[in-house]
Amino acid sequence: MNVPPFLTVKKIPNSILKERVRDNWLIWKPVKAGILSYSEAVMMDDEQLMEAGTLVDMIDKANKGRKGRRG
């Protein structure tokens, strides 16, 4: 059975994928943290994405502080 070309998935080397993620980290950081969806993130400008990334950092720092106090 022949698969139409538009249905095939092109294999992209992992090194290239990692480079793309690093190049687009402003988008991926808040998406990975779950505070934005990918479709929300791609609609934002760089300044808004930097603010979202800072929020992720602030939440991470607050969560680490809480974990340290429980022990």
Protein Blocks (a to p, Z undefined) as FASTA:
>chain_A
ZZdfklpccdddfklmmmmmmmmmmmmmmmmnopacfklmmmpcfklmmmmmmmmmmmmm
mmmmmmmmmZZ
